[in-house]
Amino acid sequence: MDFFIGTVAPDTTPPTFTSSSSFSTAENIATSATAATIRVSESATVTISSGSDAARFNIARSETNTAIIKFNVSPDFEAPADVGGNNVYEITLTATDTAANAGTQSITITVTDVVDTSAFNSLVLSGAATFRQVVTITANVSVASKVTFRARNIIIAGCKNKLTTGSSPNIIATCNWKPSMRGAVVINASAVPTGAGISTATATPVSVVVGNRVGAR
C-alpha cells in the first residue's frame, strides 16, 4: 500500500471589510449606543489601530465577524470634538484573523445635527380684527409643537394646545379668534414641542386694534 503525504498551503489571505467606510449618527448619542457596525469577511479581531480621532472611540466584538464602535463621550454637533472640527471623525481599523493575517480600512463617522431649540417664525392674523367676527391667527414654528394662543394673556377659546401640521419651513397651527372685546389687544402664543428634549418657545407679541363691525351702532 502506498501512502502520499501532502502539505497544506498556509493561509496568507487577510480579512476584508464588507461594511461601509462611511457612517453617520445623530448628535447626543449615548455612549452605550452603536455609532457604527463593522463587518469583515471571516472570523477576525477588529481593533482601532490609528486615525486622527481614534481616542474618541472604543470597539467591541459582537460576533465572530462583527464589531461595534461606540463613542467614549457623547458627541455634540455644536461643539465638535474631532481633529478637523467639522463633525467628521476619522479612524483606521485593523482586522486580524486566526492566522495573523491583517487587513485595514479607514472609515469616517459623521455626527449630524438634531434640533434642540424651537422658535416662532411668525405669528400673523388673516385680516383686520373686528368685534365678534372670526379672524384666523396663524403661528409658524420651527418644530412640531402644541401651540396655545392668547389675547390679553387669556387663552382664546378652542385655541389651547393646537397641534401643528406640515413640515419645515411650513409647520403651522391656526386659531379662529372671535374677539369679544374692542380696542387695543395684544396677541401672543406659546409652543411646546412634541419631541423630547426641545425647549419651548414664545412668540413675539402682536398688537392689534379690534374695531366695530361695519354697520354696527
Contacts in CASP RR format, 6 or more apart in sequence:
PFRMAT RR
TARGET T0000
AUTHOR 0000-0000-0000
METHOD contacts of the structure
MODEL  1
MDFFIGTVAPDTTPPTFTSSSSFSTAENIATSATAATIRVSESATVTISS
GSDAARFNIARSETNTAIIKFNVSPDFEAPADVGGNNVYEITLTATDTAA
NAGTQSITITVTDVVDTSAFNSLVLSGAATFRQVVTITANVSVASKVTFR
ARNIIIAGCKNKLTTGSSPNIIATCNWKPSMRGAVVINASAVPTGAGIST
ATATPVSVVVGNRVGAR
10 99 0 8 1.000
11 97 0 8 1.000
11 99 0 8 1.000
11 101 0 8 1.000
12 99 0 8 1.000
12 101 0 8 1.000
13 101 0 8 1.000
14 95 0 8 1.000
14 97 0 8 1.000
14 101 0 8 1.000
14 102 0 8 1.000
14 103 0 8 1.000
15 40 0 8 1.000
15 41 0 8 1.000
15 42 0 8 1.000
15 44 0 8 1.000
15 65 0 8 1.000
15 95 0 8 1.000
15 96 0 8 1.000
15 97 0 8 1.000
15 101 0 8 1.000
15 102 0 8 1.000
15 103 0 8 1.000
16 40 0 8 1.000
16 41 0 8 1.000
16 95 0 8 1.000
16 103 0 8 1.000
17 38 0 8 1.000
17 39 0 8 1.000
17 40 0 8 1.000
17 41 0 8 1.000
17 93 0 8 1.000
17 95 0 8 1.000
17 103 0 8 1.000
17 105 0 8 1.000
18 39 0 8 1.000
18 40 0 8 1.000
18 41 0 8 1.000
19 36 0 8 1.000
19 37 0 8 1.000
19 38 0 8 1.000
19 39 0 8 1.000
19 40 0 8 1.000
20 107 0 8 1.000
21 105 0 8 1.000
21 106 0 8 1.000
21 107 0 8 1.000
21 108 0 8 1.000
22 107 0 8 1.000
22 108 0 8 1.000
22 110 0 8 1.000
23 35 0 8 1.000
23 36 0 8 1.000
23 107 0 8 1.000
23 108 0 8 1.000
23 109 0 8 1.000
23 110 0 8 1.000
24 109 0 8 1.000
24 110 0 8 1.000
24 111 0 8 1.000
24 112 0 8 1.000
25 35 0 8 1.000
25 36 0 8 1.000
25 75 0 8 1.000
25 109 0 8 1.000
25 110 0 8 1.000
25 111 0 8 1.000
25 112 0 8 1.000
26 111 0 8 1.000
26 112 0 8 1.000
26 113 0 8 1.000
26 114 0 8 1.000
27 75 0 8 1.000
27 76 0 8 1.000
27 77 0 8 1.000
27 78 0 8 1.000
27 111 0 8 1.000
27 112 0 8 1.000
27 113 0 8 1.000
27 114 0 8 1.000
28 74 0 8 1.000
28 75 0 8 1.000
28 76 0 8 1.000
28 114 0 8 1.000
28 116 0 8 1.000
29 35 0 8 1.000
29 71 0 8 1.000
29 74 0 8 1.000
29 75 0 8 1.000
30 74 0 8 1.000
31 70 0 8 1.000
31 71 0 8 1.000
31 72 0 8 1.000
31 73 0 8 1.000
31 74 0 8 1.000
32 70 0 8 1.000
33 70 0 8 1.000
34 68 0 8 1.000
34 69 0 8 1.000
34 70 0 8 1.000
35 57 0 8 1.000
35 69 0 8 1.000
35 70 0 8 1.000
35 71 0 8 1.000
35 109 0 8 1.000
36 68 0 8 1.000
36 69 0 8 1.000
36 107 0 8 1.000
36 109 0 8 1.000
37 66 0 8 1.000
37 67 0 8 1.000
37 68 0 8 1.000
37 69 0 8 1.000
38 46 0 8 1.000
38 59 0 8 1.000
38 66 0 8 1.000
38 67 0 8 1.000
38 68 0 8 1.000
38 69 0 8 1.000
38 93 0 8 1.000
38 107 0 8 1.000
39 65 0 8 1.000
39 66 0 8 1.000
40 46 0 8 1.000
40 65 0 8 1.000
40 66 0 8 1.000
40 67 0 8 1.000
40 95 0 8 1.000
41 65 0 8 1.000
42 65 0 8 1.000
42 97 0 8 1.000
43 64 0 8 1.000
43 65 0 8 1.000
43 97 0 8 1.000
43 98 0 8 1.000
44 64 0 8 1.000
44 65 0 8 1.000
44 95 0 8 1.000
44 96 0 8 1.000
44 97 0 8 1.000
44 98 0 8 1.000
45 61 0 8 1.000
45 95 0 8 1.000
45 96 0 8 1.000
46 59 0 8 1.000
46 61 0 8 1.000
46 67 0 8 1.000
46 93 0 8 1.000
46 94 0 8 1.000
46 95 0 8 1.000
47 59 0 8 1.000
47 93 0 8 1.000
47 94 0 8 1.000
47 96 0 8 1.000
48 54 0 8 1.000
48 57 0 8 1.000
48 58 0 8 1.000
48 59 0 8 1.000
48 69 0 8 1.000
48 91 0 8 1.000
48 92 0 8 1.000
48 93 0 8 1.000
49 92 0 8 1.000
49 93 0 8 1.000
49 94 0 8 1.000
49 104 0 8 1.000
50 91 0 8 1.000
50 92 0 8 1.000
51 90 0 8 1.000
51 91 0 8 1.000
51 92 0 8 1.000
51 106 0 8 1.000
52 82 0 8 1.000
52 83 0 8 1.000
52 84 0 8 1.000
52 90 0 8 1.000
52 91 0 8 1.000
53 81 0 8 1.000
53 82 0 8 1.000
53 83 0 8 1.000
53 89 0 8 1.000
53 90 0 8 1.000
53 91 0 8 1.000
54 91 0 8 1.000
54 92 0 8 1.000
55 72 0 8 1.000
56 71 0 8 1.000
56 72 0 8 1.000
56 73 0 8 1.000
56 81 0 8 1.000
56 82 0 8 1.000
56 89 0 8 1.000
56 91 0 8 1.000
57 69 0 8 1.000
57 70 0 8 1.000
57 71 0 8 1.000
57 72 0 8 1.000
57 89 0 8 1.000
57 91 0 8 1.000
57 109 0 8 1.000
58 69 0 8 1.000
58 70 0 8 1.000
58 72 0 8 1.000
59 67 0 8 1.000
59 68 0 8 1.000
59 69 0 8 1.000
59 70 0 8 1.000
59 93 0 8 1.000
60 67 0 8 1.000
60 68 0 8 1.000
60 70 0 8 1.000
61 67 0 8 1.000
61 68 0 8 1.000
62 68 0 8 1.000
67 93 0 8 1.000
69 91 0 8 1.000
69 109 0 8 1.000
73 81 0 8 1.000
75 81 0 8 1.000
75 87 0 8 1.000
75 89 0 8 1.000
75 111 0 8 1.000
77 87 0 8 1.000
77 111 0 8 1.000
77 112 0 8 1.000
77 113 0 8 1.000
77 114 0 8 1.000
78 113 0 8 1.000
80 86 0 8 1.000
80 87 0 8 1.000
80 111 0 8 1.000
82 88 0 8 1.000
82 89 0 8 1.000
82 90 0 8 1.000
83 90 0 8 1.000
87 110 0 8 1.000
87 111 0 8 1.000
87 112 0 8 1.000
88 108 0 8 1.000
88 109 0 8 1.000
88 110 0 8 1.000
88 111 0 8 1.000
89 108 0 8 1.000
89 109 0 8 1.000
89 110 0 8 1.000
89 111 0 8 1.000
90 106 0 8 1.000
90 107 0 8 1.000
90 108 0 8 1.000
91 106 0 8 1.000
91 107 0 8 1.000
91 109 0 8 1.000
92 104 0 8 1.000
92 105 0 8 1.000
92 106 0 8 1.000
92 107 0 8 1.000
93 104 0 8 1.000
93 105 0 8 1.000
93 106 0 8 1.000
93 107 0 8 1.000
94 102 0 8 1.000
94 103 0 8 1.000
94 104 0 8 1.000
95 102 0 8 1.000
95 103 0 8 1.000
95 104 0 8 1.000
95 105 0 8 1.000
96 102 0 8 1.000
96 103 0 8 1.000
115 142 0 8 1.000
115 143 0 8 1.000
115 198 0 8 1.000
116 197 0 8 1.000
116 198 0 8 1.000
116 199 0 8 1.000
117 142 0 8 1.000
117 198 0 8 1.000
117 199 0 8 1.000
117 201 0 8 1.000
118 141 0 8 1.000
118 142 0 8 1.000
118 143 0 8 1.000
118 145 0 8 1.000
118 191 0 8 1.000
118 193 0 8 1.000
118 198 0 8 1.000
118 199 0 8 1.000
118 200 0 8 1.000
118 201 0 8 1.000
119 141 0 8 1.000
119 142 0 8 1.000
119 201 0 8 1.000
120 139 0 8 1.000
120 140 0 8 1.000
120 141 0 8 1.000
120 142 0 8 1.000
120 189 0 8 1.000
120 191 0 8 1.000
120 201 0 8 1.000
120 202 0 8 1.000
120 203 0 8 1.000
120 204 0 8 1.000
121 140 0 8 1.000
121 141 0 8 1.000
121 142 0 8 1.000
121 169 0 8 1.000
122 138 0 8 1.000
122 139 0 8 1.000
122 140 0 8 1.000
123 137 0 8 1.000
123 138 0 8 1.000
123 139 0 8 1.000
123 140 0 8 1.000
123 187 0 8 1.000
123 188 0 8 1.000
123 189 0 8 1.000
123 203 0 8 1.000
123 204 0 8 1.000
123 206 0 8 1.000
124 137 0 8 1.000
124 138 0 8 1.000
124 206 0 8 1.000
125 135 0 8 1.000
125 136 0 8 1.000
125 137 0 8 1.000
125 138 0 8 1.000
125 187 0 8 1.000
125 206 0 8 1.000
125 208 0 8 1.000
126 135 0 8 1.000
126 136 0 8 1.000
126 137 0 8 1.000
126 138 0 8 1.000
127 135 0 8 1.000
128 135 0 8 1.000
128 208 0 8 1.000
128 211 0 8 1.000
129 135 0 8 1.000
129 177 0 8 1.000
129 179 0 8 1.000
129 185 0 8 1.000
129 208 0 8 1.000
129 209 0 8 1.000
129 210 0 8 1.000
129 211 0 8 1.000
130 179 0 8 1.000
130 210 0 8 1.000
130 211 0 8 1.000
130 212 0 8 1.000
130 213 0 8 1.000
131 179 0 8 1.000
131 180 0 8 1.000
131 181 0 8 1.000
131 182 0 8 1.000
131 210 0 8 1.000
131 211 0 8 1.000
131 212 0 8 1.000
131 213 0 8 1.000
131 216 0 8 1.000
132 178 0 8 1.000
132 179 0 8 1.000
132 180 0 8 1.000
132 213 0 8 1.000
133 178 0 8 1.000
133 179 0 8 1.000
133 213 0 8 1.000
134 176 0 8 1.000
134 177 0 8 1.000
134 178 0 8 1.000
135 176 0 8 1.000
135 177 0 8 1.000
135 178 0 8 1.000
135 179 0 8 1.000
136 174 0 8 1.000
136 175 0 8 1.000
136 176 0 8 1.000
136 177 0 8 1.000
137 149 0 8 1.000
137 156 0 8 1.000
137 159 0 8 1.000
137 174 0 8 1.000
137 175 0 8 1.000
137 176 0 8 1.000
137 177 0 8 1.000
137 187 0 8 1.000
137 189 0 8 1.000
138 172 0 8 1.000
138 173 0 8 1.000
138 174 0 8 1.000
138 175 0 8 1.000
139 147 0 8 1.000
139 149 0 8 1.000
139 164 0 8 1.000
139 172 0 8 1.000
139 173 0 8 1.000
139 174 0 8 1.000
139 175 0 8 1.000
139 189 0 8 1.000
139 191 0 8 1.000
139 203 0 8 1.000
140 169 0 8 1.000
140 170 0 8 1.000
140 171 0 8 1.000
140 172 0 8 1.000
141 147 0 8 1.000
141 164 0 8 1.000
141 171 0 8 1.000
141 172 0 8 1.000
141 173 0 8 1.000
141 191 0 8 1.000
141 201 0 8 1.000
142 168 0 8 1.000
142 171 0 8 1.000
142 201 0 8 1.000
143 168 0 8 1.000
143 171 0 8 1.000
143 193 0 8 1.000
143 194 0 8 1.000
143 195 0 8 1.000
143 198 0 8 1.000
144 163 0 8 1.000
144 164 0 8 1.000
144 171 0 8 1.000
144 193 0 8 1.000
144 194 0 8 1.000
144 195 0 8 1.000
145 163 0 8 1.000
145 164 0 8 1.000
145 171 0 8 1.000
145 173 0 8 1.000
145 191 0 8 1.000
145 192 0 8 1.000
145 193 0 8 1.000
145 194 0 8 1.000
145 201 0 8 1.000
146 161 0 8 1.000
146 162 0 8 1.000
146 163 0 8 1.000
146 164 0 8 1.000
146 173 0 8 1.000
146 191 0 8 1.000
146 192 0 8 1.000
146 194 0 8 1.000
147 161 0 8 1.000
147 162 0 8 1.000
147 163 0 8 1.000
147 164 0 8 1.000
147 173 0 8 1.000
147 175 0 8 1.000
147 189 0 8 1.000
147 190 0 8 1.000
147 191 0 8 1.000
147 192 0 8 1.000
148 155 0 8 1.000
148 159 0 8 1.000
148 160 0 8 1.000
148 161 0 8 1.000
148 162 0 8 1.000
148 189 0 8 1.000
148 190 0 8 1.000
148 191 0 8 1.000
148 192 0 8 1.000
149 155 0 8 1.000
149 156 0 8 1.000
149 159 0 8 1.000
149 160 0 8 1.000
149 162 0 8 1.000
149 175 0 8 1.000
149 177 0 8 1.000
149 187 0 8 1.000
149 188 0 8 1.000
149 189 0 8 1.000
150 156 0 8 1.000
150 187 0 8 1.000
150 188 0 8 1.000
150 189 0 8 1.000
150 190 0 8 1.000
151 177 0 8 1.000
151 179 0 8 1.000
151 181 0 8 1.000
151 185 0 8 1.000
151 186 0 8 1.000
151 187 0 8 1.000
152 181 0 8 1.000
152 185 0 8 1.000
152 186 0 8 1.000
153 186 0 8 1.000
153 188 0 8 1.000
156 175 0 8 1.000
156 177 0 8 1.000
157 178 0 8 1.000
158 175 0 8 1.000
159 175 0 8 1.000
159 176 0 8 1.000
159 177 0 8 1.000
161 192 0 8 1.000
162 173 0 8 1.000
162 174 0 8 1.000
162 175 0 8 1.000
163 173 0 8 1.000
163 194 0 8 1.000
164 171 0 8 1.000
164 172 0 8 1.000
164 173 0 8 1.000
164 191 0 8 1.000
165 171 0 8 1.000
165 172 0 8 1.000
165 173 0 8 1.000
166 172 0 8 1.000
173 191 0 8 1.000
175 189 0 8 1.000
177 187 0 8 1.000
179 185 0 8 1.000
179 210 0 8 1.000
181 210 0 8 1.000
182 210 0 8 1.000
182 211 0 8 1.000
182 212 0 8 1.000
183 209 0 8 1.000
183 210 0 8 1.000
183 211 0 8 1.000
184 207 0 8 1.000
184 208 0 8 1.000
184 209 0 8 1.000
184 210 0 8 1.000
185 207 0 8 1.000
185 208 0 8 1.000
185 209 0 8 1.000
185 210 0 8 1.000
186 205 0 8 1.000
186 206 0 8 1.000
186 207 0 8 1.000
186 208 0 8 1.000
187 205 0 8 1.000
187 206 0 8 1.000
187 207 0 8 1.000
187 208 0 8 1.000
188 202 0 8 1.000
188 203 0 8 1.000
188 205 0 8 1.000
188 206 0 8 1.000
189 202 0 8 1.000
189 203 0 8 1.000
190 200 0 8 1.000
190 201 0 8 1.000
190 202 0 8 1.000
190 203 0 8 1.000
191 200 0 8 1.000
191 201 0 8 1.000
191 202 0 8 1.000
191 203 0 8 1.000
192 200 0 8 1.000
193 199 0 8 1.000
193 200 0 8 1.000
193 201 0 8 1.000
END
